[in-house]
Amino acid sequence: MAGYYKLDEASAISSTMRFFSLGNIQLTDNSGNILNSVKPSEFALDFGYSRKLTDNLSIGGALRYINSRLVTGDVGTGVVYKAGNTVAADLGIYYHGLNEEGSGLNWGISLTNLGGKIGYTNDAKNKDFIPANMGLGLSYVNSINESNRITFGIDLNKLLVPIAPKATGVYSTDSSNLAEYRSMGVMSSWMKSFSDGSSITSSFQASLGVEYAYNDQFFFRGGYFYEDKSRGNRKYFSVGAGFNANSFGVNISYLVPSGSGVTRNPLSNTVRLGLVFHLSSEEY
């Protein structure tokens, strides 16, 4: 759930609340013995501010509180878990380069989830990095006429978290390597993510998309997402449509099935629905 309020013609404040429940999950030990069941959930609350510096250039930032409740209490292993809490920040810059006809180039750069580590026990040494990210976006808008517009876009995202050390099979070595990895400072980890042994091309996620708009009321969209196998191996196409009225809007998308067996995208056949409500008709 998100909303914003314009303070004046050049600035606005915003807030976003997100909650995600993973449902009921049954835990087991390494031998397959049944342990307790858990109901993991994720919660985040954002407060943001954005300002228009010129007719074309804007900047923005947000602060975020994160509550990650993956496991709580003793699940049968003797370790007492608790909810993880941390804070993070987002920074962004956006350039709007459309001409009077509505055609032109837009671009943006964002740094998101810049924040402290998160832990699920009282052991301060066992905290992990949150998924800080650097994003680059570019779109070209071609306004064919007053009623028809087509937009092409590309997004590149780089996870600012270094790859964790690979397991060697030797307990003492693996424990030492993991302890050294977790002792790394947050800012150092952002820099290390560019020199952690992975290639530049494999460390980026890429998204391509196209949108056709008719009369700013009907929208038809298509896209493709790519992720290297070393980072998750997600690859899928998506299609969608949208409708915009005076007081509300509806958007729907569908993730086309892709892959097979272990490479099958777990989000295949997912339908996403979005609703937008325009609470004020005032324009600046």
Number of C-alpha atoms within 10 A of each C-alpha: 10 12 14 13 12 16 11 9 10 14 16 16 17 16 17 15 14 12 12 11 12 11 9 10 11 10 14 15 10 6 6 8 8 12 14 12 14 18 14 17 16 16 15 17 17 19 18 18 19 19 19 17 11 10 10 12 15 18 18 18 19 20 19 22 16 20 18 20 19 17 19 17 13 13 16 14 10 8 12 14 17 17 18 20 17 16 19 18 19 20 19 18 17 18 18 16 18 16 11 7 11 15 18 16 18 17 18 18 19 18 19 22 20 23 21 19 20 20 21 20 18 13 8 13 12 15 17 18 21 21 14 21 17 20 18 16 17 17 20 18 21 18 18 12 12 11 11 14 19 18 18 17 18 18 19 16 19 21 20 25 22 20 18 11 12 9 12 10 8 8 10 9 12 15 12 10 17 15 13 12 17 18 15 13 12 20 13 11 21 19 13 16 18 17 13 15 10 14 10 11 11 13 22 18 21 20 18 17 18 18 18 18 19 15 12 15 13 17 18 18 18 18 18 17 16 17 19 15 12 10 14 11 14 18 20 20 18 19 18 18 17 19 18 17 13 10 11 12 16 15 17 16 18 18 20 16 17 16 13 8 6 7 13 15 18 12 14 16 13 12 14 11 11 10 13 16 13 11 10 8 8 6 6 7
